[in-house]
Amino acid sequence: MKTVSAIYLHHIYDACLEHGALSHELLNFIPGGKKALMKTKARFSTQCVFDILSHSEKQTKKPEIGLLTGQSLRPSSLGDLGHAIMACHSLRQVILINRRYQPLTQQVGRSNLKIMEGKAWLSWECGLSDPEYYRNITDTVMANHVQFARWLSWVHNKEVHGVYFRHARPAYADLYTKIFECPIHFGQAQDAMVFDVEAIDLPLPQPNPKMLREVCLRLDTALLDLKEPSTCRERLAKFISSNLMFGTPTIKQAAQNFGMSERSLRRSLSEEGTSFRSVLEKIRQELCENLMAEGDLSLADIAERLGYSEQSAFNRAFKSWHEQSPKAYLRAQKYFNEAFAQLAP
C-alpha cells in the first residue's frame, strides 16, 4: 500500500481548514482521527490525501483548493526532508534531494528533473492515467514547487517559461497565471514546469553542508526502514547501489546474490518492463546527481564511486544524461556562484 507521512497529511489537513473546511468532517477520512494524526511516525494511505482535498473542494465550494493548499505548505510540512531542503546550496540540489527522499513524505508520485536544450523541466509523475482525478493533488504539488523555489531563494524575478498540466482547463484558470506568472498550458502530455537551467543553479542564501550531511544520514536510514524491496527491479536497484563502489556489478553477480539463474533474472526484469542495463544506468545517474550536488568529491572520485574503471566512460554517460560534460556542468555552476557572489551586498 502506498502511504503518506503523518506530518505531510497533517499539513494538508491544516491547509484545508485554513480555507474553510470543517475539521470533524475531514477527520472522518483519517483512520484513528486526530489522535492518530498527531503520531509523527504514523503513515496513512495516499487515498486520505485525495479524500481530504476532494471533500474540502465540495464543502468549501473552492475547486481551486489544491492550488491554495500548495501555497500554504512550507518545508516544515516535510519533516526532516524539509530541514535538508533548507540546507541545500542550489535549487538543483533541492530538487535532487527532494526526489531521493520523496517516498518518506508521500508516495502519491515522484518529481523528476530533466535538462533538455538548455531548459530545466521539473515534472510531476503520479503514475495513473486519469489527470482529472489527480487534479487537486497535482495543483498542490506544482504550486508548492514554485512556492518553495521563491521562498528558499528569496528571488521572485526568475522567469518560469511555462507550466504544463495534463488535466483540462478548469474554471479557475486565471489563478494559475497569478500564482505561476507565466504561460499555462492545459491538456498536455505531462505535468511539468520549465525554467532556465541558470535559475536552478544560482546559489541559495543559507546553505549548510554540515547540517545537510547529518540530516541525509537520518533520511537514508528512514528510507531503508520504510519498505523492503518487493519487485525484482527494486531488489536489483538495492544490490547495485550497495556494490557500485567495488566496481560495476554484473548480472551474473546479481543472479547469484538472489539465488536464481541469469536467465530467470532477465525474464523477471523483462516482465517488469526493464532490464539489468536500464536499472544500472538509472542508479548510476541518480547517485551521480546526488554526489555532484553534495560537491565533496572530485570527478575522478565520483567516477570511481559509480563503478567506472575509466574516466572517459563516465564522461560519455554523464553527457548522455545532461547534454554536457561533467567539467562543463561544474564550470557553469562555478560561474553562476561567482556571479551571484558579486551581486551580494
Buried (B, 14 or more C-beta within 10 A) or exposed (E): EBBBBBBBBBBBBBBBEEBEBEEEEBBEBBEEBEEBBEEEEBBBBBBBBBBBBBBBBEBBEBBBBBBBBBBBBEBEBBBBBBBBBBBBBBBBBBBBBBBBBBBBBBBBBBBBBEBEEEBBBBBBEBEEEEBEBBBBBBBBBBBBBBBBBBEBBEBEEBEBBBBBBBBEEBEBEEBBEEBBBBEBEBEBEEBBBBBBBBBBBBBBEEBBEEEBEBBBEBBEEBBEEBEEEEEBBBBBBBBBBEBBEEEBBEBEBBBEBBEBEBEEBBEBBEEBEBBBEEBBBBBBBBBBBBBBBBEEEEBEEBBBBBBBEEBEBBBEBBBEBBBBBBEEBBEBBEEBBEEBEEEEE
